[in-house]
Amino acid sequence: MCLCNADRVVMSVAVVPLAAKFGWSSSFLGIVQSSFLWGYIFSSVIGGALVDKYGGKKVLAWGVALWSLSTLLTPWAATHSTASLLAVRAFFGLAEGVAMPAMSTLTSRWFPSHERASAIGICMGGFHLGNVVGLLLTPIMLSTIGISGPFILFSSLGLLWLSTWISKVTNDPCDSPFVSKSELRLIQAGKSDSVKKRNPPSLRHLLSKLPSWTVIIANITNNWGYFVLLSWMPIYFNTVFNVNLKQAAWFSAVPWGTMAVSGYMAGKASDSLIRAGYSLTLVRKIMQSIGFIGPGVSLLCLNYAKSPAVAAVLITIALSLSSFSQAGYLLNIQEIAPDCAGFLHGIANSAGTLAAIISTIGTGYFVQWLGSFQAFLTVTAGLYFVTTIFWNLYSTGERVF
């Protein structure tokens, strides 16, 4: 998960010198930043269905191999033509679309119910640390080696990771030589949901239930805000506060580092509440409410930031509190649809990716037309608040499918 996000964020930093070299406008920057999502939106549902059928190990292995290849080809594509760059970034997104469904399905197989929030917190901690690694290493590689440097580094790390994954990991703990019989009994005893081999419910059936829509709309809102910050944060600090690229990378990296820690803390808190006897439904509602109200208030305050330090603090608060969503809608997918968690995750991810495309491109046009980020931050905050109400009305921690 760390490599998954590090490979994404390289382009968020490298796009600044690329834009200067090729004379790209702010609106076209949004198109380049969103091109990753063009492929991502198609692979999420298909990837989720493949994970449910073949298991997370094989599908994620192919995903990492293909997105590492795409990362390696990105600097060549940028110098060749705009069309080549957009095509390679779209293919990169196509390969990365399997990562989240694979993580969701593997954690549901490997962890008892009362440990899943902590497990997801660790996995997503790696995901957010990928932002830190990418944001900090990319400017150094750009200044010492050139534009190709960070892309070569992260694609090589992906292939190195792949050699260990293939030889050590299994889809289910009962197939692993590293799991003792006593540990296996502990895992199986802690599962309230048994996963059976059966045909997944139809798309129409999944979409006929309100709990599915709470997950889908929560994913839309989460991705809307997340990808705006992921894609535009270095540019925000560079244009609004006139900090250089290396400083912008540091200001951008700090919030992601704290998000990794706060996500794990949210998972531990969620598991503690469940062990204390609180219902899954109540715990998921509490965690998701924190994960949306906190960022909404912080983004409204960001409109009044007068220095990069204040802006960095507010963005840090926003992202730290948004990580509570990991113990909200992200875990809820496994609870309402344990037999087809990958499929439902893929559907929600595709809807969220469409929102991310609109928000990433839309930010570019808002900045170009209005000359500031303020309007889009206000729209995003409003979306957080409305979704929180919908979540609390219709979400459930009980099995639906």
Salt bridges, closest charged atoms under 4 A:
GLU96 OE1 - ARG8 NE 2.64
ASP193 OD1 - ARG116 NH2 2.99
GLU335 OE2 - ARG284 NH2 2.65
ASP339 OD2 - ARG198 NH1 3.13
ASP339 OD2 - ARG399 NH2 2.60
